[in-house]
Amino acid sequence: MTTKRAKVRPGDRIFKNLTLSAGVFVVALIALIGIFLVVQAIPALRADHVNFLTARVWVTNDPANMSFGIFDLLLVTIYTSLVALVIAMPISLGIALFLTQYAPRQLARPFAYIVDLLAAVPSIIFGLWGILVLAPELAPVAQWLNDTLGFIPIFGTGNIFPNFSGTIFTAGVVLAVMLLPIITSLSREVFERTPTAQVEGALALGATRWEVIRTTVLPFGKGGYIGASMLGLGRALGETIALAVILYIPLGNQFDWSIFDGGATFASKIAANYAEFNDPKSAGAYIAAGLVLFVITFAVNFAARAIIGERKGA
Amino acid sequence: MATGTLSETDRPAASPAFQQTSLNRKVKNHVATVLVWLSFLLAVVPLVWVLYTVVANGIKRIPYSNWWSQDFGSVLSDEVGGGVLHAIIGTLEQGLMCAIIAVPLGLGVAIYLVEYGRNSTLSKITTFMVDILSGVPSIVAALFIYALWITTLGLPRSGFAVSLALVLLMIPVVVRSAEEMLRIVPDDLREASYALGVPKWKTIMKVVLPTALSGIISGIMMALARVMGETAPLLVLVGYSQYTNWDLFNNGQAALPLLMNNERATNSMEPGSVGFDRIWGAALTLVLIIALINLIATVVSRVVAPKKK
């Protein structure tokens, strides 16, 4: 007896191809973003009078005579993201442990919801709160850090002194708040999956609650936590308007390795100068900066997903 | 359940039979507990502080009917009065247009991944690219649309260009939530439908989607609320207009985040000044709209949820 292959109904073929092409479209979209940014950046890069990667100047208002380099943008971007991560990583770890190990069962869900609410606040509101409300409160802290630890270049006197508001430090603190829900929610997911047998084994050996966490939850969830933090890093590198609102751009002064400097990240530089988008060549310079940002966030997200994927597969 | 019996295991059953938990270990345990509680409180402080700032400063202008029915076209920048209707219109129009484009695309991708792709190479690549897309900074999405829509196609800046950039940000959120919802639809339902001779596409449309609909709708609404708060695409892709403009395709158009940024850049931010009241009024309006959308999402998903017998 021969089996007859089922006839594919035309409706099925059409529907399958429709959904398939939506999938292909998303894949093509990422490629298109890269291609369009490269194509638009090239003419501007050709017209650049200085080295794009190492120069520390950004003069693009005269399309016939442009000199722009991303060195300072890169440093400020990395600095703000690191300040944010240094603050957000331990706190997120604490929150994730709290929600999975410490919070009373019935309250764990509402508490998690509260943390998630932080992610629902628009970033411009965080930015305005950061510069108008938080910055004046943080200024004495910054002043004190500068006074006592100023001999270390990281805490040195900034290039917008005596302004302690629009600094990388303020921006980093606000950014840290915005990263909390991101790092927390993914870490929580991984911590929840700690094998019960391991936890009970540790308890049977007489471990205290903290020892249970140290010997079972943390070793098991480490990869997920690191992956979550890298996703947070990706978010921090690309955050735009909150930083554009907070960071004060000094006139002429270069970035000087202090967290009390002002400056601009890739994203905040582009956002602050949207008025220059009237000439395609000037716009091209910003698109080139955007391209670098795209490549960096792509790499960071790629690594983060690889780490998380490995964990989830295991 | 792992931690439920902890307090009993802390204490030995009979003191000579077991060793006492040493002071060192007890102290470490207590320090850890305190730190963990503190870190949660540390997350609550900024949330409450931000919301308090928005409500306390924003409430001043919100109760007046002008705020909801006029624009800033007829008032000076330092003149009390006028309203944010123009920005509400822009935010809603741009958000809706974004949803009209992003929802079918996102649902299509999710249906492909769950119903057709199952572990094929293309579905793995698609899943990966959706992850990457969710990590694309909003300013990069804006630059891409600028390069495509304005430089390459030569079309004007407009609210529609903003919608296109928001589509890039909305698709991954829609795909993720819809995918999750489709995956929890039991296979029994699909198989029962096939057994009755219903074609696969009809099974998806009439059985799978309706079952998952409630979750999908709330996912879409949350995604919509998220993109409505975006500012970066607005800066690059549309000019701010203080007049009411219903036309998504021509001329400048306001939106609440853009209005806030514009007031911040051009107006005094002294507490109590007109500019100060405007940005916080707009912030509260935006928060209220986002809260309202989330509320609607909850109600709608309750209404369309599969009935339990």
HADDOCK unambig.tbl for C-alpha pairs under 7 A between the chains (distance, minus, plus):
assign (segid A and resid 11 and name CA) (segid B and resid 201 and name CA) 6.79 0.50 0.50
assign (segid A and resid 12 and name CA) (segid B and resid 199 and name CA) 6.89 0.50 0.50
assign (segid A and resid 12 and name CA) (segid B and resid 200 and name CA) 6.29 0.50 0.50
assign (segid A and resid 12 and name CA) (segid B and resid 201 and name CA) 5.30 0.50 0.50
assign (segid A and resid 15 and name CA) (segid B and resid 201 and name CA) 6.16 0.50 0.50
assign (segid A and resid 19 and name CA) (segid B and resid 108 and name CA) 4.42 0.50 0.50
assign (segid A and resid 19 and name CA) (segid B and resid 109 and name CA) 5.81 0.50 0.50
assign (segid A and resid 19 and name CA) (segid B and resid 111 and name CA) 6.49 0.50 0.50
assign (segid A and resid 19 and name CA) (segid B and resid 112 and name CA) 5.11 0.50 0.50
assign (segid A and resid 20 and name CA) (segid B and resid 112 and name CA) 5.78 0.50 0.50
assign (segid A and resid 22 and name CA) (segid B and resid 105 and name CA) 5.63 0.50 0.50
assign (segid A and resid 22 and name CA) (segid B and resid 108 and name CA) 5.56 0.50 0.50
assign (segid A and resid 22 and name CA) (segid B and resid 109 and name CA) 5.24 0.50 0.50
assign (segid A and resid 23 and name CA) (segid B and resid 109 and name CA) 4.75 0.50 0.50
assign (segid A and resid 23 and name CA) (segid B and resid 112 and name CA) 6.85 0.50 0.50
assign (segid A and resid 23 and name CA) (segid B and resid 126 and name CA) 6.00 0.50 0.50
assign (segid A and resid 26 and name CA) (segid B and resid 126 and name CA) 6.92 0.50 0.50
assign (segid A and resid 26 and name CA) (segid B and resid 129 and name CA) 6.90 0.50 0.50
assign (segid A and resid 26 and name CA) (segid B and resid 130 and name CA) 6.96 0.50 0.50
assign (segid A and resid 27 and name CA) (segid B and resid 126 and name CA) 5.82 0.50 0.50
assign (segid A and resid 27 and name CA) (segid B and resid 129 and name CA) 5.69 0.50 0.50
assign (segid A and resid 30 and name CA) (segid B and resid 133 and name CA) 6.94 0.50 0.50
assign (segid A and resid 33 and name CA) (segid B and resid 144 and name CA) 5.67 0.50 0.50
assign (segid A and resid 36 and name CA) (segid B and resid 144 and name CA) 6.53 0.50 0.50
assign (segid A and resid 36 and name CA) (segid B and resid 147 and name CA) 6.30 0.50 0.50
assign (segid A and resid 36 and name CA) (segid B and resid 148 and name CA) 6.88 0.50 0.50
assign (segid A and resid 37 and name CA) (segid B and resid 144 and name CA) 6.32 0.50 0.50
assign (segid A and resid 37 and name CA) (segid B and resid 147 and name CA) 6.88 0.50 0.50
assign (segid A and resid 40 and name CA) (segid B and resid 147 and name CA) 6.61 0.50 0.50
assign (segid A and resid 91 and name CA) (segid B and resid 39 and name CA) 5.11 0.50 0.50
assign (segid A and resid 94 and name CA) (segid B and resid 36 and name CA) 4.64 0.50 0.50
assign (segid A and resid 94 and name CA) (segid B and resid 39 and name CA) 5.39 0.50 0.50
assign (segid A and resid 94 and name CA) (segid B and resid 40 and name CA) 6.90 0.50 0.50
assign (segid A and resid 95 and name CA) (segid B and resid 36 and name CA) 6.44 0.50 0.50
assign (segid A and resid 95 and name CA) (segid B and resid 39 and name CA) 5.71 0.50 0.50
assign (segid A and resid 95 and name CA) (segid B and resid 40 and name CA) 4.93 0.50 0.50
assign (segid A and resid 97 and name CA) (segid B and resid 36 and name CA) 6.84 0.50 0.50
assign (segid A and resid 98 and name CA) (segid B and resid 36 and name CA) 5.62 0.50 0.50
assign (segid A and resid 98 and name CA) (segid B and resid 37 and name CA) 6.47 0.50 0.50
assign (segid A and resid 98 and name CA) (segid B and resid 40 and name CA) 6.95 0.50 0.50
assign (segid A and resid 115 and name CA) (segid B and resid 43 and name CA) 6.79 0.50 0.50
assign (segid A and resid 118 and name CA) (segid B and resid 47 and name CA) 6.12 0.50 0.50
assign (segid A and resid 120 and name CA) (segid B and resid 226 and name CA) 6.51 0.50 0.50
assign (segid A and resid 122 and name CA) (segid B and resid 229 and name CA) 4.78 0.50 0.50
assign (segid A and resid 122 and name CA) (segid B and resid 230 and name CA) 6.67 0.50 0.50
assign (segid A and resid 124 and name CA) (segid B and resid 231 and name CA) 6.87 0.50 0.50
assign (segid A and resid 124 and name CA) (segid B and resid 257 and name CA) 6.75 0.50 0.50
assign (segid A and resid 125 and name CA) (segid B and resid 283 and name CA) 6.59 0.50 0.50
assign (segid A and resid 129 and name CA) (segid B and resid 50 and name CA) 6.47 0.50 0.50
assign (segid A and resid 196 and name CA) (segid B and resid 2 and name CA) 6.65 0.50 0.50
assign (segid A and resid 199 and name CA) (segid B and resid 2 and name CA) 6.31 0.50 0.50
assign (segid A and resid 200 and name CA) (segid B and resid 2 and name CA) 6.39 0.50 0.50
assign (segid A and resid 206 and name CA) (segid B and resid 9 and name CA) 6.52 0.50 0.50
assign (segid A and resid 206 and name CA) (segid B and resid 10 and name CA) 6.90 0.50 0.50
assign (segid A and resid 208 and name CA) (segid B and resid 10 and name CA) 6.57 0.50 0.50
assign (segid A and resid 208 and name CA) (segid B and resid 29 and name CA) 6.54 0.50 0.50
assign (segid A and resid 209 and name CA) (segid B and resid 29 and name CA) 6.59 0.50 0.50
assign (segid A and resid 210 and name CA) (segid B and resid 29 and name CA) 5.09 0.50 0.50
assign (segid A and resid 210 and name CA) (segid B and resid 32 and name CA) 6.40 0.50 0.50
assign (segid A and resid 234 and name CA) (segid B and resid 135 and name CA) 6.69 0.50 0.50
assign (segid A and resid 235 and name CA) (segid B and resid 135 and name CA) 6.78 0.50 0.50
assign (segid A and resid 238 and name CA) (segid B and resid 137 and name CA) 4.74 0.50 0.50
assign (segid A and resid 239 and name CA) (segid B and resid 137 and name CA) 6.73 0.50 0.50
assign (segid A and resid 240 and name CA) (segid B and resid 139 and name CA) 6.61 0.50 0.50
assign (segid A and resid 240 and name CA) (segid B and resid 232 and name CA) 6.44 0.50 0.50
assign (segid A and resid 241 and name CA) (segid B and resid 231 and name CA) 6.45 0.50 0.50
assign (segid A and resid 241 and name CA) (segid B and resid 232 and name CA) 6.13 0.50 0.50
assign (segid A and resid 267 and name CA) (segid B and resid 139 and name CA) 6.34 0.50 0.50
assign (segid A and resid 271 and name CA) (segid B and resid 232 and name CA) 6.48 0.50 0.50
assign (segid A and resid 271 and name CA) (segid B and resid 235 and name CA) 6.62 0.50 0.50
assign (segid A and resid 274 and name CA) (segid B and resid 235 and name CA) 6.29 0.50 0.50
assign (segid A and resid 274 and name CA) (segid B and resid 236 and name CA) 5.57 0.50 0.50
assign (segid A and resid 287 and name CA) (segid B and resid 143 and name CA) 6.36 0.50 0.50
assign (segid A and resid 290 and name CA) (segid B and resid 140 and name CA) 5.79 0.50 0.50
assign (segid A and resid 294 and name CA) (segid B and resid 136 and name CA) 6.84 0.50 0.50
assign (segid A and resid 294 and name CA) (segid B and resid 140 and name CA) 6.55 0.50 0.50
assign (segid A and resid 297 and name CA) (segid B and resid 135 and name CA) 6.98 0.50 0.50
assign (segid A and resid 297 and name CA) (segid B and resid 136 and name CA) 6.93 0.50 0.50
assign (segid A and resid 298 and name CA) (segid B and resid 132 and name CA) 6.50 0.50 0.50
assign (segid A and resid 301 and name CA) (segid B and resid 132 and name CA) 6.39 0.50 0.50
assign (segid A and resid 301 and name CA) (segid B and resid 135 and name CA) 6.46 0.50 0.50
